[in-house]
Amino acid sequence: MGVSFPDSRERGVEFSLGELTGAVGDSVTVLPLVVALGALTDASLAHVLLGFGVFQVVWGLRYGLPVSVEPMKALVGLAIAGTLTYGELVAAGLLAGGVLLVAGYAGLVGRVRAAVGRPVVRGVQLGVALLLARAGLDLAVADPVVAAAGLGVALLAALADRRLAALAVLVAGTAVALRAGTPTVSGPTVSVLPAGDPVLTRGTLSGLAAQLAMTVGNAAVATSLLLEDLYGADVSADELSRSMGVTNLLAVPFGGAPMCHGSGGLAGKHAFGARTGGANVLLGLGYAGAALVAGLWVGFPTAILGVLLLVVSVGLGRVALGDVAGPDRGLVLGVGVLSLLASVGVAFVAGAGAWWLLDRTRNG
């Protein structure tokens, strides 16, 4: 039996076994990227985890629904792959927050989504997946024996449920890291820009453009539709845009990673049993607890981290190619490959132009 509390939307915030398992379902996709970000960039893992903890709770209570709070996968993926520096990541996160807040209040999200086709968004996702795969291979080949062991763990977990593969590799790497000793309990200090200042470059802007395309399509429009489908909730894409804007403007200056909502995380929570914002509260407390022992992952083996990135890239690539066919799939592949060979920003602009021509031909 759950314990429920009313909120402003007359929805319950329940604490039950379903909410707990739902929280785990969301963490399956978040934790691998977060740990990789802390291990491979200048980001403070403690601050990043605490940011996720705070805003899981904030939006769970605000909406009374198990809305997902995820990393902005394009920006975080590019930082992990070494395409963006940490300073560029910070700048892009702040700019994304401002743009999303203004767009949400102006009611622009729906209109922007119509101008950028789904194949372009999926192509950006595929490009990020390919960049993560390349970074993962570079790490894995440094110690092929350890990498092979990590891959074996992933394959065994995937036999039970492919969604558990990345989490299983994360647990295996953490177990190895624990052999170095029990981590000291220490909370992150409250300070402005604890890991570095924002840096505005051409790379910042190209990464921002790619991320906004993904955010509008997946984190705003698709999440709004899924909330209605799964929970019968009327939460507009513009409202979600505003909440993402607030999240980034408040979290990034204090060391948080760029964050967004996401239909994938929402679907994961629902599949594992979450029905209210209680899942967010439980997950937020879990992230906050993890922030206290962030040093646990300092000794995470880089070869296993490489396998982790490969598993994450496979999942992201599967999503990118999962709902497109025909000429649209060719556009997805083109944008993805061009992202790998040139840059995500160049690929996004080229893909948007190609989509405009394709759409005009179809409707001409």
Stockholm file with secondary structure:
# STOCKHOLM 1.0

chainA/1-364         MGVSFPDSRERGVEFSLGELTGAVGDSVTVLPLVVALGALTDASLAHVLLGFGVFQVVWGLRYGLPVSVEPMKALVGLAIAGTLTYGELVAAGLLAGGVLLVAGYAGLVGRVRAAVGRPVVRGVQLGVALLLARAGLDLAVADPVVAAAGLGVALLAALADRRLAALAVLVAGTAVALRAGTPTVSGPTVSVLPAGDPVLTRGTLSGLAAQLAMTVGNAAVATSLLLEDLYGADVSADELSRSMGVTNLLAVPFGGAPMCHGSGGLAGKHAFGARTGGANVLLGLGYAGAALVAGLWVGFPTAILGVLLLVVSVGLGRVALGDVAGPDRGLVLGVGVLSLLASVGVAFVAGAGAWWLLDRTRNG
#=GR chainA/1-364 SS CCBCCBCTTSCBCCBSHHHHHHHHHHHHHHHHHHHHHHHHSSCCHHHHHHHHHHHHHHHHHHHSSCCCCEECHHHHHHHHTTSSCHHHHHHHHHHHHHHHHHHHHHTCHHHHHHHSCHHHHHHHHHHHHHHHHHHHHHHHTTSHHHHHHHHHHHHHHHHHCGGGHHHHHHHHHHHHHHTTCCCCCCCCCCCSSTTCCCCCCHHHHHHHHHHHHHIIIIIIIIHHHHHHHHHCCCCCHHHHHHHHHHHHHHHGGGTCCCEECCHHHHHHHHHTTCCSTHHHHHHHHHHHHHHHTGGGGTTCCHHHHHHHHHHHHHHHHHHHHTTCCTHHHHHHHHHHHHHHHTCHHHHHHHHHHHHHHHHHHHHC
#=GC SS_cons         CCBCCBCTTSCBCCBSHHHHHHHHHHHHHHHHHHHHHHHHSSCCHHHHHHHHHHHHHHHHHHHSSCCCCEECHHHHHHHHTTSSCHHHHHHHHHHHHHHHHHHHHHTCHHHHHHHSCHHHHHHHHHHHHHHHHHHHHHHHTTSHHHHHHHHHHHHHHHHHCGGGHHHHHHHHHHHHHHTTCCCCCCCCCCCSSTTCCCCCCHHHHHHHHHHHHHIIIIIIIIHHHHHHHHHCCCCCHHHHHHHHHHHHHHHGGGTCCCEECCHHHHHHHHHTTCCSTHHHHHHHHHHHHHHHTGGGGTTCCHHHHHHHHHHHHHHHHHHHHTTCCTHHHHHHHHHHHHHHHTCHHHHHHHHHHHHHHHHHHHHC
//
